[in-house]
Amino acid sequence: MIAAQGLRLPRSLSGALPLLALLLLWQALAMSGLLPAQVLVPPLRVSDTLIAMLRSGELERHVGDSLWRLAAGFAIGASAGLALGIVAALSRWAEAALWPMFLTIWQVPVIAFVPLLVLFLGIDESFKIAIVAIAAFFPVALATFDGIRSLPPAWFEVARIYRTTLPDLIRRILIPATVPAVLTGLRVAVTRAWVVLVAAELLAADSGIGQMMEMGRQLFQIDVVMAGVVVSGLIGFLLDYGARAVERRATRWKSA
């Protein structure tokens, strides 16, 4: 029993070993003098910068602004993606009319929409929310469409025989049966939206994690830039981890 518990410790720490190795390599390179200290700042200096920004409230402000934009844009984009995925999957006419254009635009990198959005929306909050909504829209719509189309046609025949109304069809059949696919699409969408938001803030914003990093670059404060990298990576990890936890909890019935 004790031996079995002892074997669990290395396994639980195995996920942290690559991160620890990366930090040690980073520290070793910073101490080697191969690059100037202003270019490759050591991790201890980055941690000091993070602590100072936490105490001043600057980091909280940037993170709060970024997360608010993410939440607002994701809610809009995911809702629109769910609606389009359902409509296109249930209607052959809608699929023929909308899906070819959807798949074409899907191939365009989201960041390519930035110049157009800036032209029409400026660099205010609406621009950042719109770019997040676009990033979230496509994965959710595609996952919803594929989830519904993967259902057995017999289910829809039975619903047609019993004259099931569309709201009942969605509530009693589509939602329970497509939960795994839709949750996977939502998980992909939220992490994708976060990456796109940080990139957009790097280009045009007056606050947020991306803007914090950009201001650090302009002032040659590499410790601030690296602090932004650490925070954005941590938030991205937590978003993905939380989405996976929700996905596992919501689909426990599949393994029961």
Summary of the structure (lengths in Angstrom):
residues: 256
radius of gyration: 22.9
end to end distance: 27.6
largest distance: 76.1
contacts: 772
relative contact order: 0.11
helix: 85%
strand: 0%
